[in-house]
C-alpha cells in the first residue's frame, strides 16, 4: 500500500471500514483508521481524503 500499487486505494478504504465499523464499539481503532486514511490520501483516494479529518478530530 505504501508504494501506491494498483488496488492500494481500495485496500486502505477497506481497512478503514474494518477499524471503524463495529456495532458494539469493541475493536474500534481510530488511530489505525487514521493511519490507513493517510496512506490512502497519498495514493489519491478521495474517500480517504474526505474522512481523514474526522479521524483526526476524534483523537
C-alpha positions as CSV (number, residue, x, y, z in Angstrom):
1,X,0.0,0.0,0.0
2,X,2.8,2.4,0.8
3,X,4.1,2.1,-2.8
4,X,0.8,3.1,-4.3
5,X,0.4,-0.1,-6.2
6,X,-2.8,-1.0,-8.1
7,X,-5.7,-1.5,-5.7
8,X,-3.9,0.2,-2.8
9,X,-6.6,2.9,-2.5
10,X,-9.4,0.2,-2.2
11,X,-7.3,-1.7,0.3
12,X,-6.9,1.4,2.5
13,X,-10.6,2.1,2.3
14,X,-11.5,-1.4,3.3
15,X,-9.1,-1.4,6.2
16,X,-10.6,1.9,7.4
17,X,-14.0,0.3,7.3
18,X,-12.8,-2.7,9.3
19,X,-11.4,-0.4,12.0
20,X,-14.4,1.9,12.4
21,X,-17.4,-0.3,11.8
22,X,-18.1,-2.4,14.8
23,X,-21.6,-2.4,16.2
24,X,-20.7,-2.9,19.8
25,X,-17.7,-0.5,19.8
26,X,-15.2,-3.1,20.7
27,X,-12.2,-3.3,18.4
28,X,-12.7,0.2,17.1
29,X,-9.3,1.7,16.4
30,X,-9.4,5.2,15.2
31,X,-5.7,5.7,15.2
32,X,-5.3,2.8,12.8
33,X,-8.1,4.1,10.6
34,X,-6.4,7.4,10.5
35,X,-3.1,5.7,9.6
36,X,-4.7,4.0,6.6
37,X,-6.6,7.1,5.6
38,X,-3.2,8.9,5.4
39,X,-1.8,6.2,3.2
40,X,-4.9,6.3,1.0
41,X,-4.7,10.1,0.7
42,X,-1.1,9.8,-0.6
43,X,-2.3,7.3,-3.2
44,X,-5.1,9.6,-4.3
45,X,-8.2,8.1,-2.6
46,X,-11.0,10.7,-2.5
47,X,-12.7,8.6,0.3
48,X,-9.6,8.8,2.5
49,X,-9.1,12.5,1.8
50,X,-12.7,13.2,2.8
51,X,-12.7,11.2,6.0
52,X,-9.1,11.8,7.3
53,X,-10.2,15.0,9.1
54,X,-12.9,13.2,11.0
55,X,-10.5,10.7,12.5
56,X,-8.1,13.5,13.4
57,X,-10.9,15.2,15.4
58,X,-11.7,12.1,17.4
59,X,-8.1,11.6,18.6
